């Protein structure tokens, strides 16, 4: 579940580097970030159970259906999708290392006949024909292009009656503490309340089919815990590397803030049907 960026702590580092006139993108080693997240199954909050639950709201899929997973990362959620839905699935991600892992996993699971991943960016023209897809899937990655922009631009690739299913950071309450509000405003200003996100989906000419909040274990068990297991070894391997130190510090801050303010925000699955 990734594209240009992998999680909001990585996003923060990216913005910091790109806004610093003394650095160029070539000085920012994305290979380190790829290496780090290649060691975990998921690059953001989620779980097989959440993927399957969202899939239950999608109907009319057949073995001939065409599905795209945008910002697929190493494909943790994509493999669950493929094991529980018919059709041909194409994963799309910016990082070749993730694509290689994805395709190896698909082959190991006996899915390579109908599941593959290719290198590409969700913020550019997608490599699909217009009105060719029955389902667009994107877990924890649509923020790279922006929720509203993604819904509007991706719509052209869906057949009439096709579905979109994305998980997106959302506020649970109309008010929230300044610390967590400032954190999100610094990293993703499009975070909004669930009703406002549903309205954005309607305005993009989708019928809102379902929304549900990802359970806490999607963060703690399936995202934070695996990352915590590899952090110390990664720091030791890259001792003295400031980018690695900032990456781990960002992850630890993200975890700390989530535990402190989880009743105010989280990821929400939004499922819509193209009119």
C-alpha positions as CSV (number, residue, x, y, z in Angstrom):
1,X,0.0,0.0,0.0
2,X,2.3,2.6,-1.3
3,X,3.2,4.8,-4.2
4,X,5.4,7.9,-4.0
5,X,5.4,7.6,-0.2
6,X,4.9,4.7,2.2
7,X,3.3,6.1,5.3
8,X,2.9,9.5,6.8
9,X,6.2,9.5,8.6
10,X,7.9,8.9,5.3
11,X,5.8,11.6,3.8
12,X,7.0,14.1,6.4
13,X,10.7,13.3,5.5
14,X,10.0,13.6,1.8
15,X,8.4,17.1,2.3
16,X,11.3,18.1,4.5
17,X,13.8,17.2,1.9
18,X,12.0,18.6,-1.1
19,X,11.4,21.9,0.7
20,X,15.1,22.2,1.7
21,X,16.8,24.2,-1.1
22,X,20.1,22.8,0.0
23,X,19.2,19.3,-1.0
24,X,18.0,17.6,-4.1
25,X,15.9,14.5,-4.6
26,X,19.1,12.7,-5.5
27,X,20.4,13.2,-2.0
28,X,17.3,11.5,-0.6
29,X,17.9,7.8,-0.5
30,X,14.5,6.1,-1.3
31,X,16.4,2.8,-1.4
32,X,16.7,2.9,2.4
33,X,13.0,3.4,2.8
34,X,12.3,0.5,0.3
35,X,14.7,-1.7,2.2
36,X,13.0,-0.9,5.5
37,X,9.5,-1.5,4.3
38,X,10.5,-4.6,2.3
39,X,11.0,-6.3,5.6
40,X,7.3,-6.1,6.6
41,X,4.2,-7.5,4.9
42,X,2.2,-4.2,5.1
43,X,3.4,-0.7,4.5
44,X,0.5,0.9,6.3
45,X,-2.5,0.0,8.6
46,X,-4.8,-2.8,7.5
47,X,-5.5,-6.5,7.9
48,X,-6.7,-9.4,5.8
49,X,-10.0,-9.3,7.7
50,X,-10.5,-5.6,6.8
51,X,-9.7,-6.3,3.1
52,X,-12.2,-9.2,3.0
53,X,-14.8,-7.1,4.8
54,X,-14.5,-4.4,2.2
55,X,-14.6,-6.9,-0.6
56,X,-18.0,-8.2,0.6
57,X,-19.5,-4.9,-0.6
58,X,-18.3,-5.5,-4.2
59,X,-20.6,-7.6,-6.4
60,X,-20.6,-8.7,-10.0
61,X,-17.0,-9.8,-10.1
62,X,-16.3,-12.7,-12.5
63,X,-13.1,-14.5,-13.7
64,X,-13.0,-12.0,-16.5
65,X,-13.1,-9.0,-14.3
66,X,-10.2,-6.5,-14.3
67,X,-9.0,-5.1,-11.0
68,X,-6.2,-2.6,-10.3
69,X,-4.5,-2.2,-6.9
70,X,-3.0,1.3,-6.9
71,X,-0.1,1.9,-4.6
72,X,0.1,-1.9,-4.0
73,X,3.4,-1.9,-2.2
74,X,4.7,-5.5,-1.7
75,X,1.1,-6.7,-2.2
76,X,0.1,-7.9,1.3
77,X,-3.5,-6.8,0.7
78,X,-3.4,-7.7,-3.0
79,X,-2.8,-11.4,-2.2
80,X,-5.7,-11.4,0.2
81,X,-7.8,-9.8,-2.5
82,X,-6.8,-12.4,-5.1
83,X,-7.5,-15.3,-2.7
84,X,-11.0,-14.1,-2.1
85,X,-12.1,-12.6,-5.4
86,X,-12.1,-13.8,-9.1
87,X,-10.6,-11.8,-11.9
88,X,-7.3,-10.5,-13.1
89,X,-5.4,-8.1,-10.8
90,X,-2.7,-5.6,-11.7
91,X,-0.8,-4.0,-8.9
92,X,0.9,-0.6,-9.5
93,X,3.7,0.9,-7.4
94,X,6.5,3.3,-8.0
95,X,9.2,1.2,-6.4
96,X,10.7,-1.6,-8.5
97,X,11.9,-3.5,-5.4
98,X,8.3,-3.7,-4.1
99,X,7.1,-4.9,-7.5
100,X,9.7,-7.7,-7.5
101,X,8.6,-8.8,-4.0
102,X,5.0,-8.6,-5.1
103,X,5.5,-10.8,-8.1
104,X,7.6,-13.3,-6.2
105,X,4.8,-13.6,-3.6
106,X,2.2,-14.0,-6.3
107,X,4.2,-16.8,-7.8
108,X,4.8,-18.5,-4.5
109,X,1.0,-18.5,-3.8
110,X,0.2,-19.9,-7.2
111,X,-1.5,-16.6,-8.3
112,X,0.9,-15.4,-11.0
113,X,-1.5,-16.5,-13.8
114,X,-3.9,-13.8,-12.9
115,X,-2.0,-11.5,-10.5
116,X,0.9,-9.3,-11.5
117,X,2.5,-5.9,-10.6
118,X,4.0,-3.3,-12.7
119,X,6.1,-0.2,-12.0
120,X,4.1,3.1,-12.3
121,X,2.8,6.1,-10.4
122,X,-0.7,6.8,-9.4
123,X,-0.2,10.5,-9.7
124,X,0.4,10.3,-13.5
125,X,-1.7,8.8,-16.3
126,X,-2.6,5.3,-15.4
127,X,-1.6,2.5,-17.8
128,X,-5.1,1.2,-18.3
129,X,-7.7,1.9,-21.0
130,X,-10.6,4.0,-20.2
131,X,-13.7,2.2,-18.8
132,X,-11.6,-1.1,-18.7
133,X,-11.6,-1.8,-14.9
134,X,-14.3,-3.4,-12.8
135,X,-12.7,-2.5,-9.5
136,X,-10.1,0.0,-8.4
137,X,-8.5,-0.9,-5.0
138,X,-6.2,1.3,-2.9
139,X,-5.4,0.7,0.7
140,X,-3.7,3.6,2.5
141,X,-2.3,5.1,-0.6
142,X,-4.8,7.4,-2.3
143,X,-3.5,10.3,-0.2
144,X,-0.5,10.4,-2.6
145,X,-2.7,12.0,-5.2
146,X,-5.4,13.3,-2.8
147,X,-8.7,11.7,-2.0
148,X,-10.9,14.0,-4.2
149,X,-8.4,14.1,-7.1
150,X,-8.0,10.3,-7.0
151,X,-11.8,9.7,-7.0
152,X,-12.3,12.1,-9.9
153,X,-9.3,11.1,-12.1
154,X,-9.6,7.3,-11.5
155,X,-13.3,7.3,-12.4
156,X,-12.5,7.4,-16.1
157,X,-10.9,4.0,-15.9
158,X,-13.9,2.3,-14.4
159,X,-16.7,0.7,-16.3
160,X,-20.2,2.0,-15.6
161,X,-21.2,0.1,-12.4
162,X,-17.6,-0.5,-11.5
163,X,-16.4,-0.1,-7.9
164,X,-13.8,1.9,-6.1
165,X,-12.6,0.8,-2.6
166,X,-10.0,2.9,-0.8
167,X,-8.9,3.3,2.8
168,X,-8.2,6.9,3.8
169,X,-7.2,8.8,7.0
170,X,-10.2,10.4,8.5
171,X,-11.3,12.4,11.6
172,X,-13.8,10.6,13.8
173,X,-15.0,13.7,15.7
174,X,-15.7,17.3,14.7
175,X,-13.2,18.6,17.2
176,X,-9.8,17.2,18.1
177,X,-6.8,18.2,20.3
178,X,-4.3,20.7,18.9
179,X,-1.3,18.3,19.0
180,X,-2.9,15.7,16.7
181,X,-4.6,18.3,14.5
182,X,-1.3,20.1,13.9
183,X,0.5,16.8,13.2
184,X,-2.0,16.0,10.4
185,X,-2.2,19.5,9.0
186,X,1.6,19.3,8.6
187,X,1.4,16.0,6.8
188,X,-2.0,15.7,5.1
189,X,-4.3,18.6,5.0
190,X,-7.0,16.6,3.1
191,X,-7.8,14.5,6.2
192,X,-11.5,15.2,6.9
193,X,-14.5,13.8,8.7
194,X,-16.3,10.7,7.4
195,X,-19.5,12.6,6.3
196,X,-17.4,15.0,4.3
197,X,-15.5,12.2,2.7
198,X,-18.7,10.5,1.7
199,X,-20.0,13.8,0.3
200,X,-16.8,14.0,-1.8
201,X,-17.4,10.6,-3.2
202,X,-21.0,11.5,-4.1
203,X,-19.7,14.7,-5.8
204,X,-17.4,12.6,-7.9
205,X,-20.4,10.7,-9.3
206,X,-20.2,7.5,-7.2
207,X,-22.9,6.0,-5.2
208,X,-21.5,5.5,-1.7
209,X,-22.0,1.9,-0.9
210,X,-20.3,1.4,2.5
211,X,-17.9,2.9,5.0
212,X,-16.3,1.4,8.0
213,X,-13.5,2.3,10.4
214,X,-10.5,0.0,10.4
215,X,-10.2,-1.7,13.8
216,X,-7.4,-0.8,16.2
217,X,-5.5,-4.1,15.5
218,X,-5.0,-2.9,11.9
219,X,-2.7,-0.4,13.4
220,X,-1.2,-2.2,16.4
221,X,-1.0,-5.8,15.4
222,X,-0.6,-5.6,11.6
223,X,1.4,-2.4,11.2
224,X,3.2,-1.1,14.3
225,X,4.2,-4.5,15.8
226,X,6.0,-5.8,12.7
227,X,7.7,-2.5,12.2
228,X,8.9,-2.4,15.9
229,X,10.5,-5.8,15.4
230,X,12.9,-4.6,12.7
231,X,13.6,-1.0,13.8
232,X,16.6,-1.6,16.1
233,X,18.4,-4.0,13.7
234,X,17.8,-1.5,10.9
235,X,19.2,1.4,13.0
236,X,22.3,-0.7,13.8
237,X,22.8,-1.7,10.2
238,X,22.7,1.9,9.1
239,X,24.3,3.4,12.1
240,X,24.8,7.2,11.8
241,X,22.5,7.5,8.7
242,X,20.3,10.6,9.5
243,X,17.6,9.6,7.0
244,X,17.2,6.2,8.7
245,X,17.2,7.9,12.1
246,X,14.5,10.3,11.0
247,X,12.5,7.5,9.5
248,X,12.5,5.4,12.7
249,X,11.9,8.5,14.8
250,X,8.9,9.4,12.6
251,X,7.5,5.9,12.9
252,X,7.8,6.0,16.7
253,X,6.1,9.4,16.8
254,X,3.3,8.1,14.6
255,X,2.8,5.2,17.0
256,X,2.9,7.3,20.1
257,X,0.4,9.8,18.7
258,X,-1.9,7.0,17.6
259,X,-2.0,5.4,21.0
260,X,-2.6,8.9,22.5
261,X,-5.3,10.1,20.1
262,X,-6.8,7.0,18.5
263,X,-10.4,8.0,19.4
264,X,-10.1,11.0,17.2
265,X,-8.8,9.6,13.9
266,X,-7.9,6.5,12.0
267,X,-8.3,4.8,8.6
268,X,-11.7,4.4,7.1
269,X,-12.7,2.2,4.1
270,X,-14.8,4.0,1.5
271,X,-16.5,1.9,-1.1
272,X,-18.3,3.5,-4.0
273,X,-20.0,2.5,-7.3
274,X,-19.6,4.5,-10.5
275,X,-22.9,5.9,-11.7
